Amino acid sequence: MSDRGPEEAARGFYERMRARRSVREFSDRPVSRETIEWLVRAAGSSPSGANSQPWRFVCVRDGALKERIRREAEEGERAFYGNRADEDFLRSLAPLGTCERKPFLRSAPWLIAVFRLTRNDDGSPVYYPGPSVGIAVGLLLAAAHHAGLATLVYTPSSPGFLAEVLGRPPTERPFCLLAVGHPSPGWRPPEAAFARKRLDEIMVVCE
Ligand SMILES: Cc1cc2nc3c(=O)[nH]c(=O)nc-3n(C[C@H](O)[C@H](O)[C@H](O)COP(=O)(O)O)c2cc1C
């Protein structure tokens, strides 16, 4: 008799994760610092190149700082949507309804600015920082969803301001900005966000 345990668990996890949607409007319902600490611990449990753990998670609850991040981000987005964006990218973004305004950067109870290290604090090297940080962010998103929280991955068009605003050293490069909280009651994800490639489009099996 075959052991159905792994299949059922994997299917259950899939069913849970497929219900995740990016949220761009947050309610003012707070999220505790302890919750955010558990999310970052989950991210920090990720695998990484030579276990070099090339990440930093700067967690922002301070309203004035969030407002400054919003202002700086929107300035970059105005330039992006105004003249820098290429046509194909704008066409791909249109069904998602994004624009130069980023009010979620102020309304989300927490922003987590994720930085990729170029070397560790003790000067030791890091390996495969891009893939390592990407995997860690994925785990953080899964942990947040598991905790009943909503997230958005936001990649500012001109991310350079993040290191300055958050006082980060030159060994930390902005990777992405996560908004974490609860969806506003009226939030509905855009239809386009539900589309996924079929299994046979993303999976090749050699057995
Ligand atoms: C690397 C990456 C960058 C993204 N950048 C942005 C962004 O700058 N602004 C935004 O509103 N959404 C951004 N998203 C969210 C995607 O638009 C979203 O994941 C996609 O449309 C699928 O929707 P879903 O997350 O609800 O499944 C980003 C997602 C990823 C993984």
PDBQT file of the ligand as one rigid body, heavy atoms in Angstrom, charges set to zero:
ROOT
HETATM    1  C1  LIG A 301      10.020  40.215  -8.402  1.00  0.00    +0.000 C 
HETATM    2  C2  LIG A 301       8.638  40.800  -8.323  1.00  0.00    +0.000 A 
HETATM    3  C3  LIG A 301       8.469  42.150  -8.531  1.00  0.00    +0.000 A 
HETATM    4  C4  LIG A 301       7.192  42.713  -8.406  1.00  0.00    +0.000 A 
HETATM    5  N1  LIG A 301       7.071  44.074  -8.505  1.00  0.00    +0.000 NA
HETATM    6  C5  LIG A 301       5.864  44.629  -8.297  1.00  0.00    +0.000 A 
HETATM    7  C6  LIG A 301       5.748  46.041  -8.267  1.00  0.00    +0.000 A 
HETATM    8  O1  LIG A 301       6.735  46.767  -8.399  1.00  0.00    +0.000 OA
HETATM    9  N2  LIG A 301       4.524  46.577  -8.061  1.00  0.00    +0.000 N 
HETATM   10  C7  LIG A 301       3.413  45.795  -7.872  1.00  0.00    +0.000 A 
HETATM   11  O2  LIG A 301       2.331  46.333  -7.674  1.00  0.00    +0.000 OA
HETATM   12  N3  LIG A 301       3.495  44.445  -7.899  1.00  0.00    +0.000 NA
HETATM   13  C8  LIG A 301       4.699  43.846  -8.076  1.00  0.00    +0.000 A 
HETATM   14  N4  LIG A 301       4.826  42.484  -8.030  1.00  0.00    +0.000 N 
HETATM   15  C9  LIG A 301       3.621  41.647  -7.816  1.00  0.00    +0.000 C 
HETATM   16  C10 LIG A 301       3.175  40.976  -9.126  1.00  0.00    +0.000 C 
HETATM   17  O3  LIG A 301       2.562  41.925  -9.970  1.00  0.00    +0.000 OA
HETATM   18  C11 LIG A 301       2.203  39.839  -8.777  1.00  0.00    +0.000 C 
HETATM   19  O4  LIG A 301       2.885  38.876  -8.025  1.00  0.00    +0.000 OA
HETATM   20  C12 LIG A 301       1.634  39.174 -10.036  1.00  0.00    +0.000 C 
HETATM   21  O5  LIG A 301       0.823  40.072 -10.755  1.00  0.00    +0.000 OA
HETATM   22  C13 LIG A 301       0.800  37.929  -9.694  1.00  0.00    +0.000 C 
HETATM   23  O6  LIG A 301      -0.230  38.290  -8.785  1.00  0.00    +0.000 OA
HETATM   24  P1  LIG A 301      -0.372  37.570  -7.376  1.00  0.00    +0.000 P 
HETATM   25  O7  LIG A 301       0.872  37.883  -6.580  1.00  0.00    +0.000 OA
HETATM   26  O8  LIG A 301      -1.619  38.155  -6.781  1.00  0.00    +0.000 OA
HETATM   27  O9  LIG A 301      -0.487  36.098  -7.630  1.00  0.00    +0.000 OA
HETATM   28  C14 LIG A 301       6.073  41.889  -8.130  1.00  0.00    +0.000 A 
HETATM   29  C15 LIG A 301       6.260  40.515  -7.926  1.00  0.00    +0.000 A 
HETATM   30  C16 LIG A 301       7.532  39.985  -7.992  1.00  0.00    +0.000 A 
HETATM   31  C17 LIG A 301       7.723  38.512  -7.684  1.00  0.00    +0.000 C 
ENDROOT
TORSDOF 0
